[in-house]
């Protein structure tokens, strides 16, 4: 390619706004959640600051999920735009150089400039990890240290109540003034073991705040005979004005495990 043609190509690239879709994994134990907050270290805040500093301009990112303080992600996705084009592989190298430690870039691709990420979410899967073996201080930020046996059979009885479309306001952090619709559809709940670790996997198109942690708590509370199946079912009714009366599960055991997008 002649120098003149190369200069024309570079000029065209510099003038072209390009939107990138980025898959990222992170250890949430040292962050105050995903969403950007003043004077607090969050995933969105660190990514936004790093991108803005790297490309010397104000950059806004849009993520698929707002994970809570202490919650981890294997497969979070976000988009951002640049007023020029960089090849995907080169951009990934640049991002990998700047995101070290608790945040790791997995994949980058170019999408349409009018691409609305949340409109393309097909489903999300959260997984909750419970250590049923001996207490492990090295995993205290990564698994709920239950350190007792759990009956998968009994947990599954409670889990069945949540599958399908339900009113999850009473199993959420929503307030009466919030405009978010508490109706959500749980597609699948799978409960299984890997050695001493019990895993609760919950799949849906979307969740309301704290929903997964409250559902896990309700399953464990039923296991301990603190609540009945009938009472859990009552909390799924819009007629029930009292929110779930027991605490939500700890954040440390929760992971955004998979985000599936439509093409």
Buried (B, 14 or more C-beta within 10 A) or exposed (E): EEEEEEEEEEEEEEEEEBBBBBBBBBBBBEBBBBBBEEEEEBBBBBBBEBBBEBBEEEBEBBBBBBBBBBBBBBBBBBBBBBEBBBEBEEBBEBBEEEBEEBBBBBEBEBBEEEBEBEEBBEBBBBBBBBBBBEEEEEBBBBBBBBEEEBEBEBBBBBBEBBBEEBBBBBBBBBEEEEEEEBEBEBEEBEBEEEEBBBBBBBBBEBBBBBBBBBBBBBBBBBBEEEBEEEBBBBBBEEEBEEBBEEEBBBBBBBBBBBBBBEE
